[in-house]
């Protein structure tokens, strides 16, 4: 009997080990340089109860399944912890001021008339009608706009809520427009109070010829003074994850119907482990995308194992314990933000096949100007290649601990 139990235990251990994805960077091996007011800081706010859909009744976007007060508190906590301030007003001022100082804009904060574009992830919306599929949360988006207006002092008309490649659904538009009628909405189809997106052609040059990738950029993104990347916490077939880096593809002039778009360099087969050029590095390093981003936010109030469809399933492992993820992740460091989201997804669903080597774009971005591939990343093709790491990446160990990445966990 003991021998049988031993063999069973060994078999289970082998299965568990095989379920762990193959990654380029091992846990607690930080690479790159931290960005932001506190370099490499990531704030994970966990608020059980902010999302409570039963998975069957109605739509997850309904008020009865979401707690707006908790969402508001999550944004305030995230911003204050990120800036190291006690009040959201001072936190926003510090974030804007540090961003301007480190981007050659002088010793100043937000100035009235400067435009702030919030790039949502509405990848599963092609009409204004609400859908059961997972997109940006109306509650997190309203909380963010509330904080910008009421605490950061941003004029309503200076805020642009946009989704250049998809549609902004009614639950988001109505909830925000009712409270902030001067906020501007821009999406791919226009109408119903939304402006139709326009594009500047040939803004994305790409460091390597990678096929028929979209090259135009939304005018509302290019013309903005600041960007906020509001992504989702989801897996994705091919690239493995869809977080803030991939969310930039939605700022391009891709077709509303995803099947008509090229994804070369994004969904390339990574499982062989052979290093190759990564398109997402160009987006992170582009002057009108990642380099203009004031705040990276990953909305994990639901989170999902699948890129399409309704949010599913609930998260089983601690600290979630058969609940929705009920979390948001924020940072001013694009790599640190994505790696924390990546680690959360891998920890919950290690068996997901596309996770293999999904961290390659982070390793490439963190090792500029000498990435393993030898690629010279020059997103604008202006003869001025990127000369420094785009951020800090470090995978957590099995106990979710980091050594250099400054991860702050807040439970509300």
C-alpha positions as CSV (number, residue, x, y, z in Angstrom):
1,X,0.0,0.0,0.0
2,X,2.8,2.4,0.9
3,X,4.5,1.7,-2.4
4,X,1.2,2.4,-4.3
5,X,0.8,5.7,-2.4
6,X,4.4,6.7,-3.1
7,X,3.9,6.0,-6.9
8,X,0.6,7.9,-6.9
9,X,2.3,10.9,-5.2
10,X,5.2,10.8,-7.6
11,X,2.7,10.7,-10.6
12,X,0.8,13.6,-9.2
13,X,4.0,15.6,-8.7
14,X,5.0,14.9,-12.3
15,X,1.6,16.1,-13.6
16,X,1.9,19.3,-11.6
17,X,5.4,19.9,-12.7
18,X,4.4,19.4,-16.4
19,X,1.6,21.9,-15.9
20,X,4.0,24.7,-15.2
21,X,4.6,26.8,-18.3
22,X,8.1,27.2,-19.7
23,X,9.3,30.8,-19.3
24,X,12.4,32.6,-20.4
25,X,13.0,34.2,-17.0
26,X,13.1,32.3,-13.8
27,X,11.5,33.5,-10.5
28,X,13.3,36.2,-8.6
29,X,15.7,37.0,-11.4
30,X,14.9,40.7,-11.9
31,X,16.1,42.4,-15.1
32,X,15.7,45.9,-16.4
33,X,15.3,49.2,-14.7
34,X,12.2,50.3,-12.7
35,X,10.1,53.2,-14.0
36,X,7.7,55.5,-12.2
37,X,7.6,57.8,-9.2
38,X,8.7,54.8,-7.1
39,X,10.6,52.8,-9.7
40,X,9.2,49.4,-10.3
41,X,6.3,49.8,-7.9
42,X,3.1,47.9,-8.6
43,X,0.0,48.1,-6.5
44,X,-2.4,45.2,-6.3
45,X,-5.7,46.1,-4.7
46,X,-8.0,43.2,-3.8
47,X,-11.6,44.0,-2.8
48,X,-13.8,41.0,-2.4
49,X,-17.4,41.8,-3.2
50,X,-16.7,44.5,-5.8
51,X,-17.8,41.9,-8.4
52,X,-20.5,39.3,-7.5
53,X,-22.2,38.1,-10.7
54,X,-23.7,34.6,-10.3
55,X,-22.4,33.6,-13.7
56,X,-25.9,32.8,-15.0
57,X,-28.4,35.6,-14.4
58,X,-28.5,38.6,-16.7
59,X,-25.3,40.4,-17.6
60,X,-22.2,40.9,-15.4
61,X,-22.3,44.6,-16.1
62,X,-25.5,45.2,-14.2
63,X,-25.5,47.4,-11.1
64,X,-26.9,44.5,-8.9
65,X,-23.7,42.5,-9.5
66,X,-21.1,45.3,-8.9
67,X,-20.3,47.6,-6.0
68,X,-19.5,51.1,-7.3
69,X,-18.4,52.3,-3.8
70,X,-15.8,49.5,-3.6
71,X,-14.6,50.3,-7.1
72,X,-14.2,54.0,-6.2
73,X,-12.2,53.0,-3.1
74,X,-10.0,50.7,-5.1
75,X,-8.9,53.4,-7.4
76,X,-8.2,55.8,-4.6
77,X,-6.2,53.2,-2.7
78,X,-4.3,52.3,-5.9
79,X,-3.3,55.8,-6.7
80,X,-2.3,56.8,-3.1
81,X,-0.2,53.7,-2.6
82,X,1.4,54.1,-6.0
83,X,2.4,57.7,-5.3
84,X,3.1,57.1,-1.6
85,X,0.6,59.7,-0.5
86,X,-2.3,59.7,2.0
87,X,-4.7,61.7,-0.1
88,X,-5.7,61.0,-3.8
89,X,-5.4,64.7,-4.6
90,X,-1.8,64.8,-3.6
91,X,-1.2,61.4,-5.2
92,X,-2.4,62.5,-8.6
93,X,-0.4,65.7,-8.4
94,X,2.7,63.8,-7.6
95,X,2.2,61.3,-10.4
96,X,1.6,64.0,-13.0
97,X,4.5,66.0,-11.8
98,X,7.0,63.1,-11.8
99,X,5.8,61.9,-15.2
100,X,6.4,65.4,-16.7
101,X,9.8,65.7,-15.0
102,X,11.0,62.4,-16.3
103,X,9.7,63.0,-19.8
104,X,11.3,66.4,-20.3
105,X,8.2,68.4,-19.8
106,X,9.3,70.5,-16.9
107,X,8.5,70.7,-13.3
108,X,4.7,70.8,-13.6
109,X,1.5,68.8,-13.1
110,X,-1.6,68.6,-15.2
111,X,-2.6,71.9,-16.8
112,X,-6.1,72.7,-17.9
113,X,-6.4,72.1,-21.6
114,X,-4.1,69.1,-21.6
115,X,-5.9,66.0,-22.9
116,X,-5.9,62.7,-21.1
117,X,-7.0,59.7,-23.2
118,X,-8.1,56.5,-21.4
119,X,-7.6,53.5,-23.7
120,X,-10.2,50.8,-22.8
121,X,-10.2,47.2,-23.7
122,X,-13.5,46.5,-25.5
123,X,-12.2,43.7,-27.7
124,X,-15.5,41.8,-27.4
125,X,-17.8,44.7,-28.4
126,X,-18.6,45.6,-32.0
127,X,-21.9,47.5,-31.2
128,X,-23.1,49.8,-28.5
129,X,-25.3,47.1,-27.0
130,X,-24.2,45.6,-23.7
131,X,-22.9,42.1,-24.0
132,X,-22.2,39.2,-21.6
133,X,-18.7,39.0,-22.9
134,X,-15.8,40.4,-20.8
135,X,-14.8,44.0,-21.6
136,X,-13.7,47.0,-19.5
137,X,-15.7,47.3,-16.4
138,X,-18.2,50.3,-16.3
139,X,-17.6,50.5,-12.6
140,X,-13.8,50.7,-12.7
141,X,-14.0,53.1,-15.6
142,X,-16.4,55.4,-13.8
143,X,-14.3,55.2,-10.6
144,X,-11.2,56.3,-12.7
145,X,-13.0,59.2,-14.3
146,X,-14.4,60.3,-10.9
147,X,-11.0,60.3,-9.4
148,X,-9.5,62.3,-12.3
149,X,-12.2,64.9,-12.1
150,X,-12.9,65.1,-8.4
151,X,-9.5,64.4,-7.0
152,X,-6.9,65.2,-9.7
153,X,-8.8,68.3,-10.8
154,X,-8.9,67.3,-14.5
155,X,-11.5,69.2,-16.5
156,X,-14.2,66.9,-17.9
157,X,-13.7,68.1,-21.4
158,X,-10.0,67.2,-21.2
159,X,-10.8,63.5,-20.6
160,X,-11.3,61.2,-23.6
161,X,-12.6,57.7,-23.0
162,X,-11.7,55.8,-26.2
163,X,-11.6,52.5,-27.9
164,X,-10.4,53.1,-31.5
165,X,-10.7,49.6,-32.7
166,X,-14.0,48.5,-31.1
167,X,-17.3,50.0,-29.7
168,X,-17.9,51.5,-26.3
169,X,-21.0,49.9,-24.8
170,X,-24.0,51.6,-23.3
171,X,-23.2,50.6,-19.7
172,X,-19.9,52.5,-19.8
173,X,-21.2,55.5,-21.8
174,X,-24.4,56.0,-20.0
175,X,-22.9,55.6,-16.5
176,X,-20.2,58.2,-17.1
177,X,-22.1,60.6,-19.4
178,X,-24.9,60.9,-16.9
179,X,-22.4,62.2,-14.2
180,X,-19.8,63.9,-16.4
181,X,-21.6,65.1,-19.6
182,X,-18.5,66.9,-20.9
183,X,-16.3,63.8,-21.0
184,X,-15.5,62.9,-24.7
185,X,-16.2,59.4,-26.0
186,X,-14.5,58.1,-29.2
187,X,-14.9,54.6,-30.6
188,X,-14.6,52.8,-33.9
189,X,-18.2,53.2,-35.1
190,X,-19.4,56.5,-33.6
191,X,-23.0,57.6,-33.0
192,X,-25.1,57.5,-29.9
193,X,-23.0,60.3,-28.3
194,X,-19.7,58.8,-29.3
195,X,-17.4,60.4,-31.9
196,X,-16.1,58.2,-34.7
197,X,-12.4,57.6,-34.5
198,X,-10.1,59.1,-37.0
199,X,-6.5,57.9,-37.7
200,X,-3.1,59.2,-38.7
201,X,-1.7,56.7,-41.3
202,X,1.8,55.2,-41.1
203,X,2.6,56.1,-37.5
204,X,3.9,52.7,-36.6
205,X,7.0,51.8,-38.6
206,X,8.0,48.6,-36.6
207,X,11.6,47.7,-36.0
208,X,11.3,44.5,-38.1
209,X,9.2,43.8,-41.1
210,X,6.5,41.6,-39.6
211,X,3.8,41.5,-42.3
212,X,0.5,43.2,-42.6
213,X,0.4,44.7,-39.1
214,X,-1.8,47.8,-38.6
215,X,0.3,51.0,-39.0
216,X,-2.1,53.8,-38.4
217,X,-2.7,55.3,-35.0
218,X,-5.9,56.9,-33.6
219,X,-5.7,60.7,-33.6
220,X,-7.2,60.9,-30.1
221,X,-4.2,58.9,-28.8
222,X,-1.5,60.7,-30.8
223,X,-2.9,64.1,-30.0
224,X,-3.4,63.4,-26.2
225,X,-0.9,64.8,-23.7
226,X,-1.2,61.8,-21.4
227,X,-2.5,58.3,-21.8
228,X,-4.0,55.8,-19.3
229,X,-3.9,52.2,-20.5
230,X,-6.9,50.4,-18.9
231,X,-6.4,46.8,-19.8
232,X,-8.0,43.5,-18.7
233,X,-6.7,40.5,-16.8
234,X,-7.2,37.7,-19.3
235,X,-5.3,34.8,-21.0
236,X,-5.0,34.8,-24.8
237,X,-4.4,32.0,-27.2
238,X,-1.1,32.5,-29.0
239,X,0.6,35.3,-27.0
240,X,-0.5,33.8,-23.7
241,X,-1.8,36.9,-22.0
242,X,-3.6,40.1,-22.9
243,X,-2.6,42.8,-20.6
244,X,-1.4,46.4,-21.1
245,X,1.1,45.8,-23.9
246,X,-1.3,44.0,-26.2
247,X,-4.0,46.6,-25.4
248,X,-2.0,49.1,-27.5
249,X,-3.0,47.2,-30.6
250,X,-6.5,48.5,-30.1
251,X,-5.1,52.1,-30.6
252,X,-4.3,51.3,-34.2
253,X,-6.5,51.4,-37.3
254,X,-7.2,47.6,-37.3
255,X,-10.5,46.4,-38.6
256,X,-13.5,46.2,-36.4
257,X,-13.8,42.5,-37.3
258,X,-10.8,40.8,-35.7
259,X,-10.5,38.0,-38.3
260,X,-9.6,40.6,-40.9
261,X,-6.5,41.7,-39.0
262,X,-2.9,40.4,-39.1
263,X,-1.4,39.4,-35.8
264,X,2.1,38.5,-37.0
265,X,4.6,38.9,-34.1
266,X,1.9,38.8,-31.5
267,X,0.5,35.3,-31.8
268,X,3.7,33.8,-33.1
269,X,4.3,30.2,-31.8
270,X,6.4,30.7,-28.7
271,X,6.5,27.1,-27.5
272,X,9.7,26.2,-29.3
273,X,11.5,28.7,-27.1
274,X,13.5,30.3,-29.9
275,X,13.9,34.1,-29.3
276,X,12.4,36.3,-31.9
277,X,11.4,40.0,-32.5
278,X,8.4,41.0,-30.4
279,X,5.9,43.6,-31.8
280,X,4.7,44.5,-28.4
281,X,8.1,45.9,-27.5
282,X,7.7,48.5,-30.3
283,X,4.3,49.5,-28.8
284,X,5.7,49.9,-25.3
285,X,8.6,52.0,-26.6
286,X,6.6,54.1,-29.1
287,X,6.5,57.8,-28.3
288,X,2.7,58.0,-28.8
289,X,1.9,54.8,-27.0
290,X,3.8,53.4,-24.0
291,X,6.1,56.4,-23.6
292,X,3.1,58.7,-23.3
293,X,1.4,56.6,-20.7
294,X,0.9,58.2,-17.2
295,X,-0.7,55.1,-15.7
296,X,-1.0,51.4,-16.5
297,X,-4.1,49.7,-15.1
298,X,-5.2,46.1,-15.3
299,X,-8.8,45.6,-14.5
300,X,-9.2,42.2,-12.8
301,X,-12.5,42.8,-11.1
302,X,-13.6,39.6,-12.8
303,X,-10.6,38.3,-14.8
304,X,-11.0,35.4,-17.1
305,X,-9.3,32.2,-18.3
306,X,-10.6,32.8,-21.8
307,X,-10.1,35.8,-24.1
308,X,-13.7,35.6,-25.5
309,X,-17.1,35.0,-23.9
310,X,-18.4,35.7,-20.5
311,X,-16.0,36.0,-17.5
312,X,-15.2,32.4,-16.4
313,X,-14.4,30.6,-14.2
314,X,-14.2,32.0,-10.7
315,X,-10.7,32.0,-9.2
316,X,-10.1,29.0,-6.9
317,X,-6.7,29.6,-5.3
318,X,-5.9,31.8,-2.3
319,X,-6.6,34.7,-1.7
320,X,-9.6,34.3,-4.0
321,X,-11.0,31.0,-2.7
322,X,-13.8,30.4,-5.3
323,X,-14.6,34.1,-5.8
324,X,-14.0,36.5,-8.7
325,X,-10.5,38.0,-8.8
326,X,-12.0,41.3,-7.5
327,X,-8.6,43.1,-8.1
328,X,-7.0,45.9,-10.0
329,X,-3.3,46.3,-10.7
330,X,-1.7,49.7,-11.3
331,X,1.8,50.9,-12.0
332,X,3.8,53.5,-13.9
333,X,6.1,50.8,-15.1
334,X,4.7,48.9,-18.1
335,X,6.8,45.8,-17.6
336,X,6.3,45.5,-13.9
337,X,2.6,45.9,-14.3
338,X,2.3,43.2,-16.9
339,X,4.5,40.7,-15.2
340,X,2.4,40.9,-12.0
341,X,-0.7,40.3,-14.0
342,X,1.0,37.5,-15.9
343,X,2.1,35.9,-12.6
344,X,-1.5,36.0,-11.3
345,X,-2.8,34.3,-14.4
346,X,-0.1,31.7,-14.4
347,X,-0.5,31.0,-10.7
348,X,-4.3,30.4,-11.1
349,X,-4.2,28.4,-14.4
350,X,-0.7,27.0,-15.0
351,X,-2.0,24.4,-17.3
352,X,-3.1,27.0,-20.0
353,X,-1.0,25.9,-23.0
354,X,-0.3,29.4,-24.5
355,X,1.6,30.5,-21.4
356,X,4.7,28.9,-22.7
357,X,7.3,31.6,-23.2
358,X,4.7,34.3,-22.9
359,X,7.2,36.5,-21.1
360,X,9.5,37.0,-24.1
361,X,8.3,40.5,-24.8
362,X,9.0,41.5,-21.3
363,X,12.5,40.1,-21.4
364,X,13.2,41.8,-24.8
365,X,11.9,45.2,-23.4
366,X,13.9,44.8,-20.2
367,X,17.2,44.1,-21.9
368,X,17.3,46.9,-24.4
369,X,19.7,47.9,-25.9
370,X,21.1,44.4,-25.9
371,X,18.2,42.0,-26.1
372,X,18.9,38.3,-26.7
373,X,17.5,38.5,-30.2
374,X,19.9,41.3,-31.2
375,X,17.0,43.3,-32.6
376,X,17.6,47.1,-32.6
377,X,14.2,48.4,-31.5
378,X,13.4,51.7,-33.2
379,X,9.6,52.1,-33.1
380,X,9.5,55.2,-35.1
381,X,12.2,54.2,-37.6
382,X,13.8,57.6,-37.2
383,X,17.3,56.4,-36.7
384,X,17.0,56.9,-32.9
385,X,16.7,53.4,-31.5
386,X,15.7,52.8,-27.9
387,X,18.8,52.9,-25.7
388,X,17.6,51.8,-22.2
389,X,15.3,49.2,-20.7
390,X,11.6,50.0,-20.9
391,X,11.0,48.9,-17.3
392,X,11.6,46.2,-14.7
393,X,10.5,42.6,-14.9
394,X,10.7,39.9,-12.3
395,X,8.6,36.8,-11.9
396,X,7.4,36.0,-8.4
397,X,8.3,32.8,-6.6
398,X,5.7,30.2,-5.7
399,X,4.7,32.3,-2.6
400,X,4.1,35.4,-4.8
401,X,7.2,37.1,-3.4
402,X,9.4,39.5,-5.4
403,X,12.9,40.7,-4.6
404,X,13.4,43.9,-6.6
405,X,10.0,44.6,-8.0
406,X,8.1,46.7,-5.4
407,X,4.7,45.0,-5.2
408,X,2.3,46.3,-2.6
409,X,-0.8,44.2,-1.9
410,X,-3.8,45.9,-0.4
411,X,-6.9,44.0,0.7
412,X,-10.1,46.0,1.4
